[in-house]
């Protein structure tokens, strides 16, 4: 395997260190594009819970929903929300706030109607 010269090695684009690179001209995407990508992902993964919450509210049928799964998922969402607050990421904060609200509705219905 050919060893790269040190300057070439330093300038090589690595996806893991994109946010940490001092020279932003070398990044493949702008910060705004990265935030937009995160926002789109947040919208999709958040609003996928809307049909489940609506169906649960409408029918009050929670027989196919696992209490443990919903409880663990809600705990994970709380942790993601705290993480988003700590790093001040609005896509994470917004998405996880809405997702937590929807999951808590489903969890409440599960506890109330079994």
Secondary structure, DSSP 4 states (H G I P E B T S, - for coil): -PPPPHHHHHH---GGGGGG-S-GGG-SS-HHHHHHHHHHHHHHHHHTTHHHHHHHHHH---TTS-HHHHHHHHHHHHHHHHHHHHHT-HHHHHHHHHHHHHHHHHHHHHHHH-
